[in-house]
């Protein structure tokens, strides 16, 4: 994953009077401590704010991307971000609504802290007057004894209030219940805010609205301990227009790490966005202006078949996460699969990512007859059907039509020395991996 492209060229929409108004227009404000005060605060002198990310996996995902881009928007408005990766809270994990988390080893969490810090760094600028800073809550929790934690922090929390937090309440009513470990998570997050308030003058925490109980644990702790009022901002949980959960693909999270979700799969996820969801996604996940997004909304309404909104969305978000070069490779791969580009020009990683979801087969080098290839790949269910497909002009190997049913594909045609892309008709694709090159 490359750095957020052209950090210096990114800007907030100048058509809004202040960043708070833009955040509202983009649909990024679901709940907050005090909208009037927050608007004044963000329109005034630079403030320090933070968002936390727990290393409960080796990569961030699309839900985290909402926060990363929100942090970037606030930084572009002149404010100072703190990116917190929770080396201590990651050892516990915030309570999930359904079941207890499996605790990872300290070595695993430490390794994942490094991964997530690197990802966060790619979305913020660490130079200039409002340079970002990275912090790790293990730095202030590790030296703290259990007795000191209970005396200095725990005494400010009321069990009744903690029990009413949504995540806790849902777990208490479940068969599994909740452990004291996860129950105490909100105390640790509240302590983070207090520490950052003391060390950096941090006065705003952002997060998803499902984290609201954890966010306000910090604002309340600072009020009780320091007598100061600070703020929290909760972004909405993003769902699709049909009510399904956003950011899932066949049950799997869409990760930001290219090793866990290839740029090709990432691009295709956005390209498959429903018409009804495109405008909202453009507002949240891109830096396009209101005028640009409104123009795309017109295109979606009047020319939905052109899918201009989806293509722009996929390009913008994939470029933000993986870089323009990787995105252009993905677009080239998509075109090449159906004859609109040069398959041989695709690097092996892009090719394998682009064909990962296609039917595939592995054969020996002596099985390169076109009929055998069509049958082995599953594009034809018999040799007679395969011969008929070839005879009717519907068989392609690496986008080249094959018209002779007795044709044998030479080893020189293998992509990267071992792959063939087969096509039957216009849309039926499959790949074959050849065990060894033939000459």
N, C-alpha and C positions, 0 to 999 in steps of 0.2 A: 504494500500500500504506500502510495507516495504522499508527500506533504500536500495539504490543501492548496490547490493550484492558485498561483498568483495572489498570495495573501494581500499584497498591497493594492491589488486591483479590486478586491471585494469591497463593497460599500453598502450601507443601508440605504433604503429608498428615500431620496431627498424630497419626495412629495408629501411626506408626513412631517408634522410639526416637531415631533420628538419620537424617540425610540419606543416609548410606551404605547403610543398610538399605532405604530407599525406592528408591534407585537400583538396587539389586540386584533388588528386587521388580518394578520396571518393566522389567527386562531390559536395563539400560543399561551393565552391566559385563561386558565380554567378556574383557579382559585388563588387568592392572595391575601396577605394580612391586611392591607389597607390600600385600595387602588388610588385614592386621591394622593396620599402621601408618597406612594411608590412613583407615581407619575412626576411629582415634584422632585423627588430624589434623583430619578434617572435623567431628568432634564437639567439638573444642576451640576455641581462640581463632580469630578470623577469619584466613584465609590469603589470599594473592593467587595467582590461577590465570589461565591464558590458553588461548585457542584461536585458531588462525590460519586465515585464509581467503584463498586466492590469487585475484586478479582475472584468471582465465583465460577469463572470460565476463562479460558485462555484468550478470549477476544470479546470486544464490545459488539453490540448488535444494533439493529435499527432503532429500537427504543432509546438506546444511549445516544444515537446520532441526533435525535431531537434535541437533547441537552447540549451536545457538542456545538451544534449550529446556533442554539440560543446563546451559549457562552460567547461564540464568535460575534454574533450580532451586538451583544452588549459591549464587547471589547471594541468593535468598530465605532460604537457610540462614545468611546473615550473612557470606559470603565475598566477596572483592573481585575482580571480573573485569577482565581486560585483553582487549579485542577487537583482534586483530592482523589488519590487511589488508596482504598482502605486496606492497608496491610493488616490491621487488627480486625475491623469489621468483616473483612473477607474471610477471616478464620471462623466466623460465626454465620454470617449470611442473614439478611433480613427475612422475617417470617413470610413464607409463601402461604396463600390462602388454603391450600389443600393438605400439605404434608411437611414434615420436618426435613430439612436439608441434610444431605450427607456431608459431614465435615471433611474437608480436604486437609492433607498434611501441611505442616508449616513450610516445608520445602516447596511443595506445589504452589501454595499461595504466594510465596516469595517470588517464584518464577513468573507467575501470572501477573504480579504487580509490575514487573518490568515490561511485560508485553503491553499491558494496558496504559502504562505511562507513555510508552512510545506511541501508542495510538492517539492518546489525548494530545500529545505534543504536535501532532500533524495538523490539528485543527485550530491552533492558537498561535499567536505571535509572541515570541519570547524576547522581543527587542522593543525599544522605544520607551516613552514615558509611562505607558500603561502596559508594560510587559507582563505576560502571564508568569505564574510561578507554580511549580509542582510541589505538592505536600503529601505526606504519608502519615496517617493517624497512628501508625505503630510507633512513631517517634515519641509521642506523648503518652500513649497508653502503656507501652512496655515497661517504663520505669515506675509505673504507679502500682502500689501494693493494693491488695483487695480491701484492706482496712481503710486505706486512704480514699479509695474509690467510693466505698460506702459512706464514709464520713463527709467527704467533700462534695460528692456528686449525688449519690443515691438518696441522701436525705431530702433533696429538693423535689423528688418525684413522688406523686401520690398514686398508690396502687389502683385506686378506683378509676382515676383518669387513664392510667395505662391500660386497664382492662377494656376501656371503651374504644380504644383505637381499632379501626376497621380490621386490620390484618390479625390482630390479637383476638378480637371478638369472633371472627369467622373460624379461627382455629379452635377456640375454646368450645365452640358448638359442634366441632367435628369429632369423629371417633378417636382420632389420634391425639387430640389436645395439643398442647404446646409446652416445650421444655423451658426451664428457667433461662437457659442459654439464649434462645431466640427471643424470649420475653424481654430480656435485658437489652436487646439490640437498640431500641429507641433511646435508651439512656446513653449508650455509647455515641450514637449519632448526635444527640443533644450536646454531649461533651465536646464533640468535634467543633460544633459551631461556637461554643464558648471559647475554646482554645484559639480558633481563628479570629474571633472578635478581639481577644486579648493581644494576640501576636501581630495581627495585620489590620485591625480596625474593620474587619469584615462585617457588613451590615445587611447582606442579602444572600439567601441560599435558594437555589433553584432545584427542581426535581419534578418527577411525574406526580400527577395528582394522587396516584395510589400510594405515594410516599408522604402524604400530607401529615399524617400522625407523627412520623419521624421528623419532618421539617419543623413542625410546631413545637416538638419537644425541645429543640434548640432555642427557638425564640422565647419560650417560657422560662427556660433555664437562665438565659441571659437576663431576662427581666427580674428574676428572683435573686440572682447572685450579684449582678452589676447595676440593677435598677435602670437599665436602658431598654429602649424599644428598638428592635431590629425587625427585619422583614423576611418573608418567604414567598416564593412564587411557584405555584404548581401548574404544570402544563397538562392539557387534557390527554387522556389515554386515547390513542388514535385507533379507530376501528374503520372497517370498510363500510360502504354505504348499505351493504346487505346485512350489517350487524356482526359479521365475522371478525375474528381477531386479526389485526394488521401485523405484518412482519413475519408471518408464518408461511412456509412453502412446503406442502405435503408433510406437515407436522414438524418441520425443522426451522429453527430460527435463521434469519438472514444475517449472517455474521459480517463484520467489516474486514476481517482477516482474509486475504485472497486464498490462503491455503484451506480455509474452512468453507468458503463460498467464493467460487471463482468469479472474476470480473464478468465473464460471459453470463453465468447464472444470475449474478447481481443485476446486470443490465436487463436480462429477460424478465426478471421479477418486476421491474419498473415498467417495462414495455407492455406488460400484461395488465396494467392498471385499468380498472373499469372507467368508462367515460365519466360516470358520476363522481369519481374520486380524484380525477386528475387535478382540477383546480386547487383543491385543498392540499394535495401533496406538493404542488408547485409552491404554494405559499409557505409551507413548513420546511421543505427540504431543499429549496433553491434560494439563490440571491437575486432572482429575476425581480424586476420592479412591478409595481401594481399595473402600470400601463402594459407591460409585456405580458403579464399573466391574463389581464382582461382581454387582450387581443387573442391569446390562445383559447380563452373561454369561448369567444365568438367562433373560432375555427372548429372547436369541439362540437358546438351546437349546430353549426351550419354544414360542416364537412366532416362528420365523425369517421367516415371511411378512410380519410387521409391520415388519421391517427397522429396528427401533428403534435398535439399536446403530449401524448405518450412518448413519442420519440424525443421531444425536447426534454421532458422529465427524465427519461432514462439517460440521456446524454449528460445532463447537468449533474445529477446525483452520482452517477458512476464516475464522472470526472472529478467531483469533489473527493470521493473516497479512494479511487484507484488511479487517478491521473488521466489527463487527456490522451496520452499515447496509448495506454491500455484500453481506453474506451474506443479509440479509433480502430484498434485491432479487433475488438469485439464486433464493431459494426461491419468491418471488412469480412470477418468470419461469417456473420449472419448472411451477408450477401453471397459469399462464396459457396455456402451450402446449397444454394438453389441456382447456381450458375451465373451469379452476378459479380463474380470476382475470381481471383486466382487462388485456388486451393493450395497450390504449391508454395505460395508466398506466405502462408500462415505458419508461424512457429509452432512447434509440437505442442507446447502447453496450451496455446489458444485453440488449436485444432481439437485436442482431446477434451477440453472443456466444452467446446461448442457441440461436440458429438456425444457427450457423456450420457444424455438421456435417450439416445437413439438405440433401437435394437442392434445388437452386435453379436459377432461370432469370431471364434479363433480357429484358423485352419492351417494346414501344412502348406508349404510352398508349392507342392504339386497339385494343389486344388484350385488353380487360378483360371479354370475355364469359366466363361461367363454364366453358363447354366448352373454349374456347381456353386458358384458364388451367390447367385440369386436364391438358390435353395438353402444353402448354409446360413445365409443372413436372415432367412424367414420372409423375404420379400415375395418369394414364390413357394407354394406348398408342394410342388412336384416339378420334376424335370420337364415334363410336357408343358406345364403352365409356364415355366421359365422360357422354354423355346418359343412359345407363343408370344410372350412379352417382348422378347428380342425381335421376333419377326414383325411385330406390329410397331416397332420403333419406340418402345417404351422403356428400354433399358439404358442406363447411363453408369459409367464408371468414372469417378472423378470429374463429373459433369460433361464427359464426352460420350456421345451416343454410340452404342455398340449395336451393329445391325447383323452381324454374323453369329448365329447360334453356336458355331464351333470355335468361336474366338477364344484365345487364351491370352490373358493379360500379362504382358511382360513385367518382370521384376523391376524394370526401370520406372514403371508407373507408380510404384509404391511410394506413398507420402511418408517422408522421414524413414524410408527403408522398410516400413512394415504396415502401413495403413492403406485401405481403399475405402472410398465413399461410394456407396451404391445408391442408385435412385431408380424407382419404378414409377413411371409417369411423372407428374409434376411435383407431388408432395410426399411420396412414400420413400423415406430415407433409412439407410442402415449402414453400419460400418463393419468392416472385416479387418482383423489383425492377423497378419501372416507370420507364422512362427519363424521363418527364415527366408531371406530374400532369394528369389530365383533369378537366373540369368538367361 
